[in-house]
């Protein structure tokens, strides 16, 4: 669309001046030039509804009506598509993240609408593609979450001790390359092992600062323990230089922008930061970075109820 490396907010508003331009842009992103595909049955023939119903199509086989929003992160949202595109631009380009309050002001929408949009956008930043990491890979883990004693009595988690109220996040990243991070219930080997098989090509070199025995993995991967002081490890800050930047960026966002992550939504926040790290290089044109997000936007839907549960609004 544009061969410039970065585009400004102003330039984007020229590219997507109104709802109709946004609709056409998303249709091109979703269906390309090969034609619309019915999201219900996969049929390739549909007819456009006329008049005021621009963007509505009826499938010639199952006769259901659909739009570009059907079965996507944009489904059943009252926010106009041009605002969605501006929100995506802001989330992709804000290096340290953007808060829902700030986004709500930029787009003149309510804060809880902004919060909901942002979680939907994050959901398309999650695991995309199945490309294996290979070569030299770094792994590290960190804990996110506050001390129980600092919380309001009502919000404290009752049982257990130590790591209760915290979530472990394991990060795996190719040296100077792509990576991903996943929230895990614990850091035991039986949790970690399937993750490795799924993401790292067998035979790769894995750098870690972990002293544990890698039961059942040492034959498939070459492990190299980076020998740092135990204190650094206890601090849970990565000693393996590459993956460290994931935690650094995540923590900056956590303290600077979001103040506090809700552990319930942690995976989506982690996805957002990993996405920005993977796609955020200034050398990758802004529109390509946005394309990477659009690719994850289709065939998924996030229920409002599954997001907010008891109707709480928190970052
Ligand atoms: Zn159909």
Boltz pocket constraint, residues with backbone or C-beta under 6 A from the ligand:
constraints:
  - pocket:
      binder: B
      contacts: [[A, 38], [A, 39], [A, 40], [A, 41], [A, 42], [A, 43], [A, 59], [A, 60], [A, 61], [A, 62], [A, 63], [A, 64]]
      max_distance: 6.0
